Amino acid sequence: MKISNSTSEREDWLHCWAPGEEWMRPREPDSIHENTFGTDRFYALFDAILARKFTGQKACILGGVRAEESPTRAVALTQGRTYKHVTWGKKLDGNNQFTFYPIFDWSYRDVWLAIHRNRWAYYSLYDRMYQHGVPVRDMRVSNVHHETAISHLAYLQDFEADTWARLTKRLAGVNTMKHLGADFTVPDELPSMFDSWVDYRDHLLKHLIADPSKQSTMRAKFKAMDTKYSTMHHKEPLWRAQVNTVLVGDHFGTKLANFENNPAIVAWRQYQNGKRHPQMARNPHIHGTDVLKRRAKR
């Protein structure tokens, strides 16, 4: 298996348990040790296991994704039927295989209430994040070198010193990213030395993405999106997503996909295709930033 490393331009991947490399920890003895599922990417693995183990049979995966986690997930879990009346899932293989998210409508408060009422075991890292002052919306347990989680490198050393020591030996760029900290996040306002967000984006692309092929791929994606959304009002969220893509070295376009799946952006595309509904009246991408000013006055 391989997992993207967004902390380095020189070492794109963490190759999990690769032969000859110094592993973070040994393999679990009762885990699957041989990958025969036709993919080396984690996000595609579960679907591939289901397809291999239950070929041609009805089967499903249960997941813990919740609508509260992001606007994109809220749309995905409430629009369109997956199976009979169920919207909170996705089809994997025609009408035979699915993923279902049965706690899609739970708040994080519901999650913690269930944990404490039922005395379920949970990972103590959540306690340490809470004690550290990490907002609930930012609490995440995942590989910390992923493009959506690298901000957690800022305090990993405080929580797990031994893990930190092994990780800095295992992956290039981790220590550098920690020390850059907030300097590697999108600023609240456009830096004064740039004329526009596009100017800022292109400057970062030129100087931070060292690999010419990756730079070319990103530039092509940005150009396509600039054309696609050329008539959209209030483009700053688009440009900020593009800047963020460069800052975290997101060569796979996860940040851009999250932008495109945002409900407000989905509504803008629907509006361009002639669809109308009352909520669109409050959409700044359709009607301009005056909508935001009116909201602020309220």
C-alpha positions in Angstrom: 0.0 0.0 0.0 1.1 3.6 -0.5 -0.2 6.8 1.1 0.5 10.3 -0.3 3.0 12.4 1.6 2.1 16.1 1.4 5.1 17.3 3.5 7.7 16.8 0.8 8.4 17.4 -2.8 11.2 14.8 -2.8 9.3 11.9 -1.3 5.7 11.7 -2.6 4.7 8.5 -1.0 4.8 6.5 2.2 5.1 2.9 1.1 3.6 1.0 4.0 5.8 -1.9 5.3 8.0 -1.7 2.2 10.9 -4.2 2.2 14.2 -2.7 3.4 12.7 0.4 5.0 12.6 1.2 8.7 8.9 0.7 9.7 7.0 2.8 12.2 5.8 -0.4 13.9 5.6 -4.1 13.1 2.7 -5.6 11.2 -0.2 -6.9 13.2 0.0 -10.7 13.3 -3.7 -11.2 12.5 -3.9 -8.7 9.6 -3.9 -9.2 5.9 -0.2 -9.3 4.9 -0.5 -9.7 1.1 -2.3 -7.3 -1.1 -4.1 -9.2 -3.9 -7.0 -6.7 -4.4 -5.8 -4.9 -7.5 -5.2 -1.5 -5.9 -2.4 0.0 -3.8 -4.5 3.1 -2.6 -6.3 3.0 0.7 -9.4 4.9 -0.5 -10.1 2.2 -3.1 -9.2 -0.8 -0.9 -12.6 -1.5 0.8 -14.6 -1.6 -2.4 -11.9 -3.9 -3.9 -12.1 -6.3 -1.0 -15.9 -6.5 -1.2 -15.7 -7.1 -5.0 -13.1 -9.9 -4.5 -14.6 -11.6 -1.5 -18.3 -11.3 -2.5 -18.1 -11.4 -6.3 -21.7 -11.3 -7.8 -23.2 -11.4 -4.3 -25.3 -8.9 -2.3 -23.0 -7.3 0.3 -22.3 -4.0 2.0 -19.7 -2.1 3.9 -20.7 -0.1 7.0 -19.0 3.2 7.5 -19.0 6.0 10.1 -19.2 9.1 7.8 -21.6 11.8 9.1 -23.3 14.7 7.4 -22.2 17.1 10.1 -18.5 16.6 9.1 -18.7 18.8 6.0 -21.2 20.4 3.5 -20.0 18.0 0.8 -20.8 15.0 2.9 -24.2 16.4 3.9 -25.1 16.7 0.2 -23.8 13.2 -0.6 -25.7 11.6 2.3 -29.1 13.2 1.7 -29.4 13.5 -2.1 -30.5 10.6 -4.2 -31.6 7.1 -3.2 -28.9 4.4 -2.8 -31.1 1.5 -1.8 -34.9 1.5 -1.5 -35.6 4.7 0.6 -32.0 5.0 1.9 -30.0 8.0 0.8 -27.1 7.6 3.3 -24.9 5.4 1.2 -23.4 4.8 -2.2 -23.7 2.1 -4.9 -20.5 0.1 -5.5 -21.6 -2.6 -8.0 -24.9 -2.1 -9.8 -27.7 -3.3 -7.5 -25.6 -5.8 -5.5 -23.0 -4.0 -3.4 -23.2 -0.9 -1.3 -21.6 1.2 1.4 -24.0 2.4 4.1 -23.4 5.1 6.8 -26.1 4.4 9.5 -25.0 7.3 11.8 -25.0 9.8 9.0 -27.4 12.1 10.9 -25.5 11.9 14.3 -23.9 15.0 15.8 -20.5 14.6 17.4 -22.5 15.1 20.7 -24.5 12.0 19.9 -21.2 10.1 19.2 -19.7 11.0 22.6 -23.0 10.4 24.4 -23.2 6.9 23.0 -19.5 6.2 23.9 -20.0 7.3 27.6 -23.5 5.7 28.1 -22.3 2.4 26.7 -18.8 2.6 28.2 -17.2 1.9 24.9 -13.4 2.0 24.6 -12.1 4.9 22.5 -8.7 6.3 21.5 -7.3 8.5 24.3 -5.7 10.8 21.6 -9.1 12.6 21.5 -8.7 13.5 25.2 -5.2 14.9 24.5 -6.4 17.0 21.6 -9.2 18.4 23.8 -6.7 19.2 26.5 -4.5 20.9 23.9 -7.3 23.1 22.8 -7.9 21.6 19.4 -11.5 22.6 18.2 -13.8 19.6 17.9 -14.3 20.2 14.2 -10.5 19.8 13.7 -10.0 16.6 15.7 -8.9 14.0 13.3 -7.2 10.6 13.7 -5.5 9.7 10.4 -2.1 9.6 8.8 -0.7 13.1 9.7 1.2 13.5 6.4 -2.1 13.5 4.4 -3.1 16.8 2.6 -6.1 17.3 4.9 -4.3 16.5 8.2 -0.8 18.0 8.1 -1.8 20.8 10.5 -1.7 18.1 13.2 2.0 17.8 12.9 2.2 21.0 15.0 1.4 19.1 18.2 2.2 15.4 17.4 5.6 15.8 19.2 3.8 17.0 22.3 1.5 14.0 22.4 3.7 11.1 21.2 7.4 11.9 21.3 8.4 8.4 20.3 6.0 8.4 17.3 7.4 11.8 16.3 11.0 10.5 16.4 10.2 7.5 14.2 8.1 9.6 11.8 10.8 12.1 11.1 13.2 9.3 10.3 10.6 7.6 8.1 9.4 10.5 6.0 11.1 13.5 4.5 9.5 16.9 5.1 7.7 16.1 8.3 10.0 18.2 10.6 10.1 21.1 8.2 6.3 21.2 7.9 6.0 21.3 11.7 8.3 24.3 12.0 6.6 26.1 9.2 3.3 25.7 11.0 0.8 28.5 10.2 3.0 29.7 7.5 1.9 26.8 5.4 -1.8 27.6 5.6 -3.9 29.9 3.4 -3.7 33.4 4.9 -6.9 35.2 5.9 -6.2 38.0 3.6 -4.3 38.3 0.3 -0.6 39.1 1.1 0.0 42.8 0.3 2.9 42.1 -2.2 0.5 40.5 -4.7 -2.1 42.1 -6.9 -4.5 39.2 -6.8 -5.1 35.7 -5.5 -4.3 34.4 -9.0 -1.0 36.2 -8.9 -0.3 34.7 -5.4 -1.3 31.3 -6.6 0.9 31.3 -9.7 3.9 32.6 -7.6 3.5 29.7 -5.1 3.1 27.2 -8.0 6.3 28.4 -9.6 8.4 28.3 -6.5 7.0 25.5 -4.3 6.2 22.7 -6.8 9.7 21.6 -7.9 8.7 18.7 -10.2 8.0 20.1 -13.7 5.4 17.5 -14.5 3.4 18.1 -11.3 3.7 21.8 -11.8 2.3 21.4 -15.3 -0.6 19.2 -14.1 -1.6 21.7 -11.4 -1.4 24.6 -13.9 -3.6 22.7 -16.3 -6.2 22.0 -13.6 -6.2 25.6 -12.5 -6.7 26.8 -16.0 -9.6 24.5 -16.6 -11.3 25.6 -13.4 -10.7 29.3 -14.1 -12.4 28.8 -17.5 -15.2 26.7 -16.0 -16.0 29.2 -13.3 -15.2 32.4 -15.3 -18.7 33.8 -15.0 -19.1 32.9 -11.3 -19.4 35.8 -8.8 -17.3 35.7 -5.6 -14.4 33.6 -6.9 -12.2 34.0 -3.8 -13.1 30.5 -2.4 -11.9 29.0 -5.7 -8.6 30.8 -5.6 -8.1 30.0 -1.9 -8.7 26.3 -2.7 -6.1 26.5 -5.5 -3.6 28.2 -3.2 -4.2 25.5 -0.5 -3.7 22.8 -3.2 -0.2 24.2 -3.9 0.7 24.8 -0.2 0.0 21.2 0.8 1.3 19.6 -2.4 -2.1 18.1 -3.2 -1.2 16.6 -6.6 -4.3 14.5 -6.6 -6.8 17.4 -6.5 -8.5 16.5 -3.2 -8.8 20.2 -2.2 -10.2 21.1 -5.6 -12.7 18.2 -5.5 -13.9 19.4 -2.1 -14.4 22.9 -3.5 -16.5 21.5 -6.5 -18.6 19.4 -4.2 -19.4 22.3 -1.9 -23.2 22.7 -1.9 -23.0 26.4 -2.9 -20.8 25.6 -5.9 -23.1 22.7 -6.8 -26.0 25.1 -6.7 -24.2 27.6 -9.0 -23.7 24.8 -11.6 -27.3 23.9 -11.3 -28.3 27.6 -11.8 -26.2 27.7 -15.0 -28.1 24.7 -16.2 -31.5 26.4 -15.7 -32.5 24.9 -12.3 -34.0 27.3 -9.8 -34.9 26.9 -6.1 -35.5 29.5 -3.3 -32.2 28.9 -1.5 -30.3 30.1 -4.6 -31.4 33.7 -3.7 -28.8 33.6 -0.8 -26.0 32.2 -2.9 -23.1 34.8 -3.4 -21.6 32.8 -6.3 -24.9 33.4 -8.2 -25.8 36.9 -7.1 -22.5 38.5 -6.0 -21.0 39.6 -2.7 -23.9 41.9 -1.9 -25.6 38.8 -0.5 -22.8 38.4 2.0 -23.0 42.0 3.0 -26.7 41.7 3.6 -26.1 38.6 5.8 -23.4 40.5 7.8 -25.9 43.3 8.5 -28.4 40.9 10.0 
